[in-house]
Amino acid sequence: MNHDQARYGDDDRYESLLSEKDTTTVEVDGKSPLPDDLTRDSLELPGLSEPELSRHYTRLSQMNWSVETGPYPLGSCTMKYNPSFTEDVAADPNGSVHPDRSEESVQGTLELLYGLQDYLARIGGMDAVTLQPPAGAAGEFTGIMIAKACHEARGDPRSEVIVPASAHGTNFASAAMAGYDVVELPSGEDGRVDLDALEAAVSEETAALMLTNPNTVGLFERDIAEIADIVHDAGGLLYYDGANLNALLGRARPGDMGFDVMHYNVHKTFATPHGGGGPGAGPVGVTEELAEFLPRPHVRERDGRYELYDPERSIGKVHGYQGNWLVLVKAYAYIARLGDSGLKDTSAKAVLNANYLAERIDYDIPYSPFHHEFAATAGERDAADVAKGMLDYGVHPPTTKWPEFVPEAMLTEPTEAESKASLDDLANAFDAAMADSEEELEAAPSKTTARRIDQADAARNPQLSWRALGEEE
Ligand SMILES: *Cc1c(COP(=O)(O)O)cnc(C)c1O
């Protein structure tokens, strides 16, 4: 008697299901066409009923923190609550079209993609947008490849990309992957770009400056017009890292500040789920001059019909088909539902919430005035210990120890989604953890499913499958 029979008895229905299942291997002359080392005779799966399976995954989800169970104030990555209506829209069966279908038969799909290109272009103040890159980091790489193609087309290839020290690690990686030498720009005294340092860093080798605005500690680069002039006068392009666009929605546009190319993190700014490596989307917006280099194919409208075409000097493909389609559907739904006034309200509340929370907690905040996020310092305490302590007070802690120029940083971004009551809970947890003794903090967390874990090891050697865990045991 095999495992499945033991569970289900001799019910004929299951017998027939099982034998159907057994016929899925393709046999050619009694032999599988697959190489021997890729085939197996049996597959050991845990024999579980649906309720058991459901309980297993529900229990696992309850062992974890998520934005569905409490505030998730991670600085840098906007981790906002993802309203579930976007999931309903994405689950519409009409959305499940095969990407190889003819253009004529997917006009609605193309219309939505075209509409999202247009929304994003208007929000960013850009002339054209590609939806293909599957993440912010992929958008950075795409944007820098577009800048490179532009310099090459001008007959002026360049070798350097300037990145502020406080930038997200992916900026350095994207520039290096595109073949550039990375020039690191130290932060000025006030936490912003130091214009003298920038003047000294630019040269005829400068392909681009990559900038986040507001920056990592939430400060708006007030000298952005001057920064743009310095970079443009040197023949470089200005790249906008859109991860902090949540602070500006409906109020200010990178295109108007002089940026030539930017990415949008739709899974941050536009509330599509995010984390665990994807899927996300990192559309890229460019000025008219750069539009001919966009990835192919691109969606355009002609006489009321939507079609795909290859931009003249396209850098090629950066993802299959149009990118992560269902993530794009959710972003479209979110923008369409909020509209102009809703988006403007989002940035107002994001900034208000960060400022309210900062005012409520008893921490030093070295850099201000900040917008949607702030870097508090744990001072004499170890920021990571304080964060572990906060877990015991029932909230998720902020990002710790980054950026490095803020000692014992606790980089906090509550987002617009939190109510005053949940901000108060968060503030109480900040202060309660700070008031705990050294011993208590070192032993924290004690009320979570997993206690102190080896974070580096967990990141480097994740065990993501049942089989890997079994082998370990
Ligand atoms: C999240 C983030 C990125 C990278 O975006 P992903 O979508 O995670 O690849 C880049 N820059 C900043 C400032 C970010 O916060």
The ligand as an ORCA input file, in Angstrom:
! r2SCAN-3c Opt
* xyz 0 1
  C      14.735     49.753     -2.619
  C      15.705     50.713     -3.156
  C      16.367     50.469     -4.371
  C      16.290     49.158     -5.125
  O      15.017     48.793     -5.494
  P      14.550     47.272     -5.602
  O      13.223     47.376     -6.221
  O      14.547     46.712     -4.214
  O      15.525     46.558     -6.494
  C      17.184     51.463     -4.875
  N      17.369     52.615     -4.209
  C      16.772     52.878     -3.018
  C      17.020     54.188     -2.326
  C      15.929     51.925     -2.455
  O      15.349     52.172     -1.267
*
